[in-house]
Amino acid sequence: MALSRESAEVFALHALGWIVGQEEDVLPAFLGATGSSEADIRERVGDPEFQLCVLDFLMMDDLWIISCCDALQVPYERVAEARQAMPGGAEVSWT
């Protein structure tokens, strides 16, 4: 069953919370990969485009997916399901 947009956004927020909690390794990688600051996170937390960025970031590393999903007690495929349910999330361009 596909996730609703609302469920995907809620998951992205939980995933962002997990990223922020990983202060020693994942958070610095997220800030570097996205060019975001901690202030940007606070300002854009409700922005679906930023939430999509969070999911894209997680999908860069299988260990991040596993750790995040284990911590949130959701299936590993939830990251991809949430990404697809977000506005623009079904459009993947790897070029």
N, C-alpha and C positions, 0 to 999 in steps of 0.2 A: 504494500500500500504506500502511495506517495505521500510525502509530508506536505502539509499546508504551508503557505508562505509564513504565516504567523508562527507555526511550530519551528520552521527553519530559522527564523529570526531569533526566537527564544534559544534555540540550540547554539546559534552563533554567539549570542551573548554569554552563554555558559562556557563556551569554548574560549572566548576572550578572557573570561574570568580565570580559566585554567592557565592560559598563557601568562597573564599578569602575575599569577601566583608562582610562576617558574622564573623567579628573579635572577637566578644565577646563570641560566643557559638559554632558555627559550625566549624569554622576554627581550633580552638584548638582540637576539637573532631576529625577532619580529620587528623591533624598532629599526634595525639596520636594513632589513629586507624591504620594509614598507616606507622608510624615510619618515616615519611618524615619531612624534615625541609623546611623552606621557600626557601632556596637555592635549595633544591631538586625540588621544584615545578617549579622554573625558569628553571632549567636544563632539566627537563623531560616533560615539557609542551607539546611537540610535539610527545612524545612517545606513540604509541597506547596502549601499555600495561599499562602505567600510566593512560591514559584516561579511560581505562576499570576499573581501580581501583577507579577512581573518580565516575563512574556510580555505581559500587558496593557499595561504601560508601553511596551514596545518597539513595540507596535502603534499607539501614538499618533502616530508619525511615520514616514513611508515612508523618509526618509533614515536613520533609526536602523536600520530593518530591513535596508536595503541595506548599510550600513556593517558592521553586526554579522554578517550572513550572509556578506558578502565576507571579513571577517576570519576567520570560522570555516569558510569554504569549504563552505557548505551552500546549497541552493536557498532563494530568498526565501520560498517558501511554508512552509518548515520552522517558522517562528514560529507560524503558524495551525495547522499540523498538530500541533505539540507542545501548543498550548493545548487543542485538542480532545481530546487523549489524557490530559490531566491530570484528576484528580477535580474535577468541577464545571465543567470547561472547555468542555463542549459546551453548557452552559446560558448563553446570552448574553442579557443584559438591558441594553438601551441607554437605558432610561428613568431 
